[in-house]
Amino acid sequence: MTHTLFIKQLASELGFDHCGIAKAVQLDEDARRLETWLNKGMHGNMQYMENHFDKRIDPRKLVDGAQSVITLLFNYFPSAQQREDAPRISKYAYGHDYHEVIRAKLKTLLLRMQEHIGPVQGRGFVDSAPVLERSWAQRSGLGWIGKNGNLIHKQAGSFFFIATLITDIALEYDSPVGDYCGTCTRCLDACPTEALVAPGVVDGSKCISYFTIELKDQLIPDKMKGQFDNWMFGCDTCQDVCPWNRFSKAHQEAEFTPIPAILNFTTKDWEELTEEAFKDIFRHSPLKRSKFAGIRRNINFLSD
């Protein structure tokens, strides 16, 4: 219990908004769901989703002797929004790349644990390894998986990054909470491309985020014309319409302060952006994941 309290207090000091802990076990039910999802081809061209299946469903294959999975939520809801007449960008990409920011915090968390507790072994992950983050967040009492496939926290909504620290020490474990989506279907009804094919099931091969970010070096199919609702990088529609996000509050992380260009660029500014300027303005941004060619493709697709 002492170690658990120390970890949760330290997580808060490092800026994480919520911390939950679950016992490291094999996720049999998730394994069945993932296998079905893959067999239906809902991962599209994201072949990496097929890799390391055994590690995805069992954290003990990622960390020897793993006993606990610590899940941390980091708020990214911005205080300012884009111009309404500009190509739309998912809110998580307004500031600096979250991988870099949160990975540093995870390293600090593990180092401080080792200093305080002893020879703790562990590995931290943030959207960069075969880890079922949302399932672990749900198991550790941080919320439920909504009909839009996102983790929803009852007091704070869903605009969170999820980080995971798998460790070889036993801790006090949290209990899952209930599902509070009820009969609401706003996300299912609002999805521009009908990618939400069932409650909690996202057909990734239909998702705007897939087409604008994951679909590397390929043209977006013509059949998707007119369906993107002006989303140029990612999509927040299913979160924007979720009633639970009325509880979202602006984050306090300086690294996630919106890049001025994201708030101020007009459609014309994006269309006239050069590769040199892109590399300079967005050198620390998640937008670099799509590279200049991908951003240019997405803008052209919206304007055609």
C-alpha positions in Angstrom: 0.0 0.0 0.0 2.9 2.4 0.8 4.4 1.8 -2.6 1.1 2.3 -4.3 0.4 5.6 -2.6 3.9 6.8 -3.4 3.5 5.9 -7.1 0.1 7.7 -7.4 1.4 10.8 -5.6 4.5 10.9 -7.8 2.4 10.5 -10.9 0.4 13.5 -9.9 3.5 15.5 -9.2 4.7 14.7 -12.7 1.5 16.1 -14.2 -0.5 13.0 -14.8 -4.2 13.6 -14.1 -5.2 10.1 -13.2 -3.4 6.9 -12.2 -4.8 3.4 -11.9 -3.1 0.0 -11.3 -4.1 -3.5 -12.4 -2.7 -7.0 -11.9 -0.6 -8.1 -14.9 -2.4 -11.0 -16.4 -3.2 -12.4 -19.9 -6.2 -10.6 -21.5 -8.1 -13.5 -22.8 -11.3 -11.7 -23.7 -9.4 -8.9 -25.4 -7.4 -11.5 -27.3 -10.7 -12.9 -28.8 -11.9 -9.4 -29.7 -8.6 -8.4 -31.3 -8.4 -11.6 -33.3 -12.0 -11.0 -34.6 -11.1 -7.4 -35.5 -8.0 -8.4 -37.4 -9.7 -11.3 -39.2 -12.3 -8.8 -40.5 -9.6 -6.6 -41.9 -10.6 -3.6 -39.8 -6.9 -2.6 -39.4 -6.7 -1.8 -43.1 -3.0 -1.4 -44.2 -1.8 -1.2 -40.6 0.0 -4.5 -40.8 1.9 -3.8 -37.5 -1.4 -4.5 -35.7 -0.9 -8.2 -36.7 2.6 -8.3 -35.1 3.4 -9.5 -31.6 -0.1 -10.7 -30.9 1.1 -12.6 -27.8 2.8 -9.5 -26.3 -0.3 -7.4 -26.9 -2.5 -9.7 -24.8 0.1 -10.5 -22.0 2.3 -7.8 -20.4 4.4 -10.6 -18.8 5.9 -11.2 -22.3 7.0 -7.5 -22.4 8.6 -7.4 -18.9 10.0 -10.4 -17.2 8.2 -11.2 -14.0 5.7 -8.5 -14.6 3.2 -8.2 -11.7 1.5 -4.8 -12.1 0.3 -2.6 -15.0 0.3 1.1 -14.0 -1.9 3.2 -16.3 -1.6 7.0 -16.4 -3.9 9.6 -18.1 -2.6 12.9 -19.3 -5.1 15.6 -20.3 -4.6 17.3 -23.7 -7.8 19.3 -24.1 -6.8 22.8 -25.4 -7.9 26.1 -24.1 -8.1 27.5 -27.6 -9.5 26.2 -30.9 -8.6 26.5 -34.6 -10.2 29.0 -36.9 -13.5 27.6 -38.1 -12.6 28.2 -41.8 -9.4 26.2 -41.7 -8.7 22.5 -42.4 -9.3 20.7 -39.1 -6.6 19.1 -36.9 -7.2 16.7 -34.0 -6.7 18.4 -30.7 -4.0 16.0 -29.6 -1.8 17.4 -32.3 -2.0 21.1 -31.3 1.2 21.2 -29.4 4.5 19.3 -29.2 4.6 15.6 -29.9 3.2 13.8 -26.9 5.5 10.8 -27.4 8.5 12.9 -26.4 6.8 14.7 -23.6 5.2 11.7 -21.9 8.1 9.3 -22.5 10.3 11.6 -20.5 7.8 11.7 -17.6 7.6 7.9 -17.6 11.4 7.6 -17.4 11.4 10.0 -14.4 8.6 8.0 -12.8 10.5 4.7 -13.1 13.7 6.2 -11.9 12.1 7.7 -8.8 10.4 4.4 -8.1 13.8 2.7 -8.3 15.3 5.3 -5.9 12.5 5.0 -3.4 11.4 1.4 -3.6 14.5 -0.5 -4.7 15.6 -2.6 -7.7 12.3 -2.2 -9.6 12.3 -3.4 -13.2 9.8 -1.9 -15.7 9.1 -0.5 -19.1 7.1 2.5 -20.0 5.0 2.8 -23.1 3.0 5.6 -24.8 1.3 4.5 -28.0 4.6 3.0 -29.2 4.4 -0.8 -28.4 2.1 -3.7 -28.5 0.1 -2.7 -25.4 -3.7 -2.6 -25.2 -3.7 0.7 -23.3 -7.5 1.2 -23.1 -8.1 -2.2 -21.8 -5.6 -1.7 -19.0 -7.0 1.7 -18.2 -10.5 0.1 -17.9 -9.2 -2.7 -15.7 -7.5 -0.2 -13.4 -10.7 1.8 -12.8 -9.9 4.9 -14.9 -13.1 4.7 -17.0 -14.9 2.6 -19.5 -14.6 2.0 -23.2 -17.3 4.1 -24.8 -19.3 3.4 -27.9 -16.7 5.5 -29.8 -14.0 3.1 -28.7 -12.3 5.7 -26.5 -11.7 5.5 -22.8 -14.1 7.8 -21.0 -13.5 9.1 -17.4 -16.7 9.9 -15.6 -15.4 13.2 -14.2 -13.1 14.3 -17.1 -14.2 12.9 -20.4 -11.9 11.3 -23.0 -9.4 13.9 -24.2 -6.4 12.1 -22.6 -3.2 10.4 -23.7 -2.9 7.0 -22.1 0.6 5.9 -20.9 1.5 2.5 -19.5 4.2 1.4 -17.1 4.6 -2.4 -16.7 6.6 -3.3 -13.6 7.7 -6.4 -11.7 6.5 -5.4 -8.2 3.2 -6.2 -6.6 0.9 -3.3 -5.8 -2.6 -2.5 -4.5 -5.0 -2.9 -7.5 -7.9 -0.8 -8.5 -11.3 -2.1 -9.5 -13.1 -1.5 -12.8 -16.0 1.0 -13.0 -19.3 0.6 -14.8 -20.3 1.6 -18.3 -22.1 4.9 -18.3 -22.9 5.4 -22.0 -26.4 4.2 -21.5 -28.7 4.5 -24.5 -26.7 7.4 -26.0 -25.6 6.9 -29.7 -24.4 10.4 -30.5 -20.9 9.2 -31.5 -22.3 6.4 -33.7 -24.7 8.8 -35.4 -22.1 11.5 -35.9 -19.1 9.6 -37.4 -18.5 11.2 -40.8 -17.4 7.9 -42.5 -19.5 5.5 -40.5 -16.4 3.9 -39.0 -18.1 3.1 -35.8 -19.7 -0.1 -37.0 -21.0 -1.2 -33.5 -20.8 0.1 -30.0 -17.1 0.1 -29.1 -16.0 -1.3 -32.5 -14.1 1.0 -34.8 -13.4 -0.1 -38.3 -10.0 1.4 -38.6 -10.0 1.1 -42.4 -12.9 3.6 -42.6 -11.6 6.1 -40.0 -10.6 9.6 -41.0 -7.5 9.3 -38.8 -6.5 6.2 -40.7 -6.7 7.9 -44.0 -5.0 11.1 -43.0 -2.3 9.7 -40.8 -1.8 6.0 -41.1 -2.2 5.6 -44.9 1.4 6.1 -45.8 2.5 7.0 -49.4 -0.9 6.2 -50.9 -3.7 8.3 -52.3 -6.9 8.5 -50.3 -9.6 6.5 -52.3 -11.9 8.7 -54.4 -14.9 7.0 -52.8 -14.2 8.9 -49.6 -14.6 12.3 -51.3 -16.9 14.7 -49.4 -17.0 12.5 -46.2 -14.1 14.1 -44.2 -16.0 17.1 -42.8 -12.8 19.2 -43.5 -10.6 17.0 -41.2 -7.0 17.3 -42.4 -5.1 15.4 -39.7 -7.0 13.0 -37.5 -10.6 13.4 -36.4 -12.3 14.4 -33.1 -15.9 14.1 -34.1 -16.8 11.2 -31.9 -15.3 12.9 -28.9 -16.6 16.3 -29.7 -20.2 15.1 -29.6 -19.8 12.9 -26.5 -21.8 14.4 -23.5 -19.1 13.3 -21.1 -16.7 15.7 -22.6 -18.7 18.6 -21.2 -16.5 18.0 -18.2 -13.2 18.5 -20.2 -11.0 21.2 -18.7 -8.0 22.8 -20.4 -4.7 21.2 -19.8 -1.9 22.9 -17.9 1.1 21.4 -19.8 3.3 24.1 -21.4 4.6 21.6 -24.0 1.1 21.1 -25.3 0.5 24.9 -25.9 -0.9 25.1 -29.4 1.6 25.9 -32.1 0.4 29.4 -33.3 0.2 28.3 -36.9 -2.3 25.5 -36.0 -4.6 28.1 -34.5 -4.1 30.9 -37.0 -3.5 29.3 -40.4 -6.2 29.8 -43.0 -6.9 27.3 -45.8 -4.8 29.6 -48.1 -1.9 29.4 -45.6 -2.0 25.6 -45.7 -2.2 25.5 -49.4 0.8 27.8 -49.9 2.9 26.1 -47.2 6.4 25.1 -48.4 8.2 22.0 -47.3 11.0 24.1 -45.7 8.4 26.1 -43.7 6.6 22.9 -42.7 9.8 21.3 -41.4 10.6 24.4 -39.4 7.1 25.2 -38.0 6.1 21.6 -37.2 9.5 20.2 -36.2 8.2 19.2 -32.8 4.6 18.5 -33.9 2.8 15.2 -34.4 2.0 16.5 -37.9 5.5 15.5 -38.9 4.3 11.9 -38.6 2.5 12.4 -41.9 5.4 14.3 -43.4 5.0 17.3 -45.8 3.9 15.0 -48.6 1.1 13.5 -46.5 -0.2 16.9 -45.3 -0.1 18.2 -48.9 -2.1 15.1 -50.0 -4.7 15.6 -47.3 -5.1 19.3 -48.1 -5.5 18.6 -51.8 -8.0 15.8 -51.1 -10.2 18.3 -49.1 -10.0 21.0 -51.8 -10.5 18.9 -54.9 
